C-alpha cells in the first residue's frame, strides 16, 4: 500500500505534505505533486497536512479516483524530489484556492 495524490492537487499545489514526509517520497510536477509508491512507507504523515484532501491511501480509492494510483506510479519518477515548503500554486483549475497558505 501507498498514499496517492489525487486530482484535487492539479493546479492547486500545496507543499506542506512534502515537508512532513520522513522518506522524501514526494515529487514535484509542474502543476501538482506525486507520491512515489516505491518510496512511500504508509506512515500517514502527509494526509492530514493536505488542506484540500488530495491525498488518500491507495486502498481507500474507488471509482475514477483509482486511476491516480497508476498516475502517481508513472509520473513520480519523472520529477524531482521536493522536501521544502513553497508558496502554493493556486491556478485556474484549483478546486479550493482559499485552503491553506
N, C-alpha and C positions, 0 to 999 in steps of 0.2 A: 504494500500500500504506500501511497504518497499523497501529499497535498497537491492541489492543482489550482492554477489561476484560471478563472473563467472570463467570459466575455464582458462582464461588468468593468473589467480593468481597461478595456480598449478605450484609448483616447482619454483616460481618466487615471493616469498612473500615479499612485501614491507609493512611497518607498519605505514607510515606517515598518512594513512587514520584513523587508530585506535586512534591516538593521538588527532585528532580534533573532535571525536565523543563525543557529550555532554552527552550521556546516557550510554556509555560503552557497546554498542551493539555488538562489535567485539569479536570474539572468535578465538583463535589461534590453528589450527590443525598442524600436523607435517610438511605439505608441502604447506599449504595455509591458508588464513583467511576465516572466515564465518561471516555473519551478522545474529544475532538472530532477526527474524522478529517480535517477540513479544516485543522486546526492542526498535527497530528502530522507530524513530519519523518522518522520512521522511524529515529531515532538509536539506539534500543535502550537508552537510559539507564535507563528505568523498569523494564524486565522483570526485571532481576537484583535490583532493590530490593524487589520484592514478596515478602513472606515466605510467602505462601500460593499462589504460582504462578498468580495470577489474570489475568496479562497475557500476551498472545500476539500475534504478528504475524498479521494477518487471513488471509494466505495459508496459514498453518500450521493454521488451524482446520478441523475436519472434523465431519461428522455434526451432532448437535444444537447443538454449540458455534458453528456458523456463524451461528446466529440472533443472536449477540451483536454481529455486525458492524452489522446494522440497528438493534439496540437502542442501541448507542453513538451511531450517527449521528442517531437521532431524539431520544434523551434528553439528550445532551450540551448542545445549545443551550438547554435548559430551565433549566439550573442555573448557579450562579456558578462562576467560576474559583477554583481552590484552588492556592496556591503554598507554603503553610507546613505544617509537620508538626504534627499534632494528636494527641491521645490516641486510640488505636484504638477503634473501635466493635466490641465483641465480643458481639453479640446471640445470641439463642437459635438462630438458623439458621446461625451461624458454623461453617464446616466444620473450622477449625483454630484454636480460641481461644487456644492456647498458643504460637502462632507470633509472632515479632516482639515489639514492645513496645507 
